[in-house]
Amino acid sequence: MSPNRYVFIDKERDVHLITPSTVCNIVTDAPTLNDAIKALLEATPPKTIKGVFVLSYVNFNSCRRSVEALQKAGYNNIESIDLTSLARSSNIYKVPLQCVVGEVVFTVTGHEVFSLEHFIRPLRKCEKGWQILKQCFDPVNALVEHPSVRNVVFYKDAIASDKAELRQQFPRCKLHPSRMIHPDFKFTFVRNRINGGNLKGCEVLPFCCYNFLIKFGDQSEMISFAEQVPPFTITKEIYIGNVPSVKTYAYEYLQPEPTATLVRWFNFKGKGFRTVSITVSVDKTLLPTVTLKTIATSESAKVGVIQAISSIMQMYGMFVVTTQYRNQEPTMSFFPTLEGVISHLKKLPDASPVFYVYSEADDVGDVRSFRETCHKAGSSNVKFINYETISLSFVLSTAGVSVEAGKMLAVLYANVFLIIEKVEDRLRVCKTVGTSVAEVKDCKVDTYVVADLGNDFPKSILDELRETVPTQKLSVLTEEKKHNLTPFTSSLLWSVVDSEKTDLDGYMFNDVCDFDFNLKWESGTHKICTKWKEMPFTETVTVNLNSSTSLEVIVDRYEEVDVFKLVFPRGTSEVRVTIHVETLCDIKVNGIECLHTPAESAQNNVAQFACIIVFMAIFLYYFL
């Protein structure tokens, strides 16, 4: 092994051999990562080098692919370099910053690429290098978090208006022009790591570009890596209840669309309510290793784990936050901005669940934005619940009707009639029938509940029901009952978090989908009815495209439409479309070409030949 030979892999495609005095290209723009590794093995086998540096520009999976491919090929001593560390080092390289340990400097990015969005990345001076802090998008908020900042680094060739804006935003700070991106700086950075230097005081320490998400049942916990310097180890104890498994993810919050990549999945043997200890370690590869140990198990639920809950709705341009501490009356707060909501939630006890109660008025993009903002702020225990299921539970509970397994009942709103059945310990909408009393009766329901909470139920239909349905089988809820909805909602949410009361006296629904899917291609359309279907679920349908090469999967949700476009090679006949819905915010659509097996193809040929024979026989019989 040579003490002076290192390998540098850039973007999974470029491989360089670095020595104290030279940089030698082994392969440039290899077709695939495997091709790059193959070229590396031929040029410098594992025993001939001291270590490997990996630079990933894309995401967590890119880094993991490179590291795992190198390990499989026999290379050890692998160190990953996150692009954020490299870029911020370049930003402050050769900038005359006279800072003491603990002092914070702002780097402002975006001007160098003439972006409409400018970001502030604070850096804190440490004994050895600079530590990356949480990114800021607004100068005012950045100065609120770091009021003592004296130095701001920006792109030296920014346009005049941007420079003037910076002077206005940071009037008390010294502005330092920087080249920001220095040519071939990545080689300077890697060679500095090899030599154990500090880039003349400008090295930015290793950084993790993701957080660590732990999911158990319908709950989750987020461990923030944002201000951790690898290598590090974090251990967290979590009460997970009686869930059968725990999944852990790398949560990439810096991506344009934050994504969660599975790291490890733990399954439990036997039943029980558990408290677990989860340990996650990140070494110089910047990849996590995670272990889980059960530290306590009981046959019954642990009482008093959750001390407070909050529910959030958007109404009239305001966020309405209802917070309730255990055994206390709920309080209601109003916030015009999401920042106010986050500030309020941070004052609650740790692990307090946040329920976002969504309705048809909520835009899915806004709901996603709310979740991501909460996760970034450390409020990771966010759950979604459909207002319509809360309303249904409230109607049935207030009516006091008994819902027995095997029996069906109808809940009648002014604009839709729903047929309800009980499946195990949950209620479920099994059918919608418009507003036809006759269709409801065809379903042979046992009980009718009229929900006239808005005082808008058609009088003619109500009169028909009173004339044709026995009094003991008909309940009518009027507007005066509506004031009980808020305390009922609190009771329902406590039933969700307290496992000993999960059925809400038999009136609980699982979360349901509130949209359908329309498939559209050049020669046809197809509708998949999924409204009221319990989430999560997966739907698969086979479509004959004929001569079409593309297909649109349209999420049909009230006035809101999301479109997933699938493109297929010319000549594709049949495709199989799979739709997976995890939550309102998590929809995945995939399409693959249907490839028939030789047996199926032969069977089709035999069938076609048989049809020809039959046709010829009929022709000969009648015309000869």
C-alpha positions, -999 to +999 in steps of 0.1 A: +000+000+000+014+034-010+011+060+018+008+088-008-018+074-033-055+082-029-085+078-051-111+106-056-145+096-071-166+125-084-203+123-094-201+085-096-186+088-131-151+105-128-122+087-110-089+104-102-057+092-086-043+119-063-007+121-050+010+149-031+021+165-064-002+152-092-038+145-102-042+117-127-075+109-145-083+072-144-117+076-162-138+106-171-176+104-175-179+067-172-213+054-185-222+040-151-208+037-115-200+000-122-179+011-152-161+036-131-153+010-104-141-015-131-117+011-145-105+019-110-098-018-102-078-022-134-057+010-127-053+009-090-063-023-071-073-019-034-039-029-021-021-001-040-039+029-024-043+043+011-079+056+009-108+068-012-127+101-012-162+102-026-180+134-036-217+132-042-236+160-059-270+145-059-285+128-028-282+102-001-287+073-025-259+085-047-235+085-018-247+051-005-243+036-040-207+048-043-196+037-009-213+003-011-198-003-046-163+005-034-167-017-003-179-046-025-148-041-048-125-044-017-117-008-010-115+004+026-108+037+044-136+055+025-145+091+033-174+109+018-174+146+011-208+164+012-211+191-015-223+216+012-190+214+031-170+217-002-190+247-014-190+266+018-152+260+021-148+275-013-171+304-004-148+316+024-115+305+009-090+333+010-116+357+025-099+377+053-122+368+081-108+377+115-131+357+138-128+342+172-140+307+182-178+307+185-184+336+161-209+332+133-204+343+097-231+344+070-225+331+035-251+343+010-255+321-021-276+324-052-261+356-067-234+336-085-260+318-106-284+348-109-310+329-089-342+345-078-338+327-045-309+336-022-300+315+008-281+323+039-259+296+053-244+305+088-210+291+097-197+290+133-160+292+139-146+262+158-112+252+172-106+232+140-126+246+111-161+259+106-194+242+115-224+245+092-255+257+110-292+257+099-299+273+066-320+305+066-341+319+038-349+353+052-323+379+064-346+391+092-350+356+107-312+350+102-304+381+122-329+372+149-312+338+153-277+353+151-278+389+162-241+393+168-230+385+132-203+410+119-193+394+086-212+385+055-196+367+025-212+372-010-205+367-047-181+394-058-197+397-093-233+400-081-253+426-100-254+461-085-290+458-073-282+426-054-252+443-037-273+473-028-299+450-013-273+432+008-260+465+021-296+474+031-303+440+047-270+439+067-262+475+074-240+468+105-220+440+089-188+440+069-195+426+034-168+404+020-168+398-018-157+363-027-152+343-059-174+317-042-166+288-066-128+285-072-116+264-102-105+229-093-112+236-057-124+201-051-088+188-056-075+214-032-101+203-007-093+166-010-055+172-009-061+192+023-080+163+039-052+140+029-026+162+045-047+169+076-046+207+070-073+233+076-073+252+043-055+281+059-083+284+084-111+280+058-120+243+061-157+236+067-162+205+088-181+174+076-218+178+072-248+155+070-273+166+044-302+146+059-320+140+092-330+106+106-367+097+106-381+069+128-416+056+119-437+033+141-473+028+132-488+061+123-463+080+145-428+093+138-398+109+155-372+130+138-336+131+149-319+162+135-284+159+120-284+195+109-258+207+135-240+174+141-204+171+129-196+135+118-185+112+131-211+111+158-235+088+177-270+096+190-292+073+212-329+080+217-354+061+238-389+059+223-421+044+236-436+028+204-467+011+219-477-022+204-467-017+167-452-047+150-423-029+134-401+002+133-388+017+101-359+042+099-352+066+070-327+091+058-348+122+054-334+146+028-349+179+037-326+200+015-339+184-018-364+204-039-389+177-029-379+162+005-376+124+003-372+096+028-350+067+019-353+035+040-322+027+060-333-003+082-366-020+091-370-037+125-397-064+130-407-076+164-416-112+175-446-115+197-470-089+209-464-063+236-461-026+243-425-016+240-400+011+249-370+008+226-335+024+225-324+034+190-288+042+183-277+058+151-240+064+142-226+083+113-190+078+104-167+094+078-186+078+050-216+101+061-238+070+060-259+059+091-257+026+109-286+020+132-293-005+160-325-011+181-328-026+215-360-033+234-355-019+270-390-025+284-420-046+274-454-048+290-488-064+282-507-032+286-502+003+273-480+028+290-502+055+304-494+092+304-467+092+277-484+120+258-490+151+279-505+174+253-520+173+218-527+200+192-549+201+162-545+226+133-570+237+107-569+265+081-599+288+082-605+322+066-568+326+059-558+318+095-542+288+112-565+278+141-546+258+166-564+239+194-542+227+222-552+204+250-532+192+280-543+159+295-573+163+318-576+200+310-599+221+288-587+228+252-575+263+243-577+278+209-551+301+193-551+320+159-520+326+138-518+344+105-485+327+096-469+293+098-440+307+117-464+316+145-477+281+146-442+266+148-433+289+176-464+278+195-457+241+189-422+244+202-435+254+236-454+221+240-439+191+258-416+168+238-433+142+216-466+161+216-485+149+185-497+175+160-528+166+141-534+185+108-572+183+102-576+187+065-607+192+044-616+199+007-606+235+013-569+226+019-545+225-010-523+194-010-493+215-017-500+237+014-504+205+035-471+191+023-454+225+030-468+225+065-454+190+072-419+198+058-418+231+078-427+212+110-400+186+103-374+211+096-383+229+129-380+196+148-418+191+152-418+157+135-447+140+152-472+153+126-503+133+117-530+139+091-567+133+098-596+139+074-622+163+087-649+142+071-641+111+092-642+133+123-676+146+113-689+111+106-677+099+140-693+129+157-726+124+139-728+087+149-716+093+184-740+122+190-769+102+175-760+074+199-767+047+173-753+012+178-730+000+150-728-038+151-707-060+129-726-074+099-751-045+100-751-014+078-764+021+085-768+052+064-755+087+072-773+113+051-758+147+044-774+173+022-752+165-008-743+128-003-756+096+013-731+073+029-735+036+037-714+026+068-704-008+080-682-021+108-650-040+101-633-054+132-630-024+156-633+003+129-661+019+109-658+021+071-677+039+043-685+010+020-707+029-005-720+063-016-754+066-032-759+102-042-790+115-026-815+088-035-836+074-007-846+044-029-809+035-034-803+037+004-832+013+010-818-011-016-787-014+006-809-028+034-796-005+060-807-010+096-805+027+108-808+061+091-790+092+106-797+126+090-768+150+095-785+184+092-758+203+110-758+231+084-796+235+084-795+227+046-809+192+044-837+191+017-871+192+035-887+170+008-862+141+014-866+145+052-904+143+049-900+112+027-878+095+053-902+104+082-931+088+062-913+056+052-888+049+079-898+037+114-892+063+140-869+041+161-846+036+130-843+074+121-822+100+139-820+136+129-791+158+141-798+196+138-776+226+140-778+231+177-757+200+182-728+214+162-712+233+192-702+199+206-679+192+177-648+209+192-648+189+225-656+157+206-626+163+183-603+165+213-617+133+226-612+116+193-576+127+190-568+115+226-583+082+215-558+081+187-528+086+210-541+065+239-541+029+228-565+018+255-592+038+239-585+036+202-621+026+191-637+058+206-666+036+219-669+021+185-671+053+164-636+055+150-627+055+113-593+050+098-580+079+077-595+078+042-587+090+007-607+121-004-600+119-041-603+096-072-579+089-101-586+095-138-564+078-163-562+095-197-544+086-229-548+094-265-575+068-273-593+064-240-600+071-203-605+051-172-616+061-137-604+045-105-628+053-076-608+056-044-627+083-025-634+070+010-609+042+005-588+035+037-552+046+035-526+033+028-537+014-003-524+003-037-544+001-069-533-016-101-549-015-135-540-027-169-545-003-198-544-010-236-526+021-250-532+011-287-509+036-305-504+060-276-470+065-260-480+084-229-506+082-202-517+107-176-528+097-141-549+126-128-556+131-091-591+144-091-597+162-058-625+188-058-612+218-078-576+207-074-558+185-099-524+168-098-511+150-129-485+122-131-474+117-167-460+083-177-442+079-210-437+045-227-416+033-258-434+035-292-451+002-299-461-005-263-495-021-263-505-029-227-492-013-196-498-020-159-503+012-138-497+010-101-508+037-077-498+037-041-513+062-017-497+064+018-512+097+029-528+127+014-493+140+007-476+108-003-487+094-037-466+073-060-474+063-095-455+037-116-462+022-150-446-008-166-451-025-200-470-058-198-448-085-212-466-117-220-449-151-213-443-175-242-472-196-228-496-166-228-485-156-263-490-192-276-524-193-259-533-160-276-522-174-310-542-206-306-573-185-297-568-163-327-564-194-350-595-210-335-615-178-343-603-179-379-614-216-383-649-209-368-653-179-391-643-199-422-667-227-413-696-203-409-687-187-442-686-221-461-719-232-445-739-202-457-723-192-489-712-225-506 
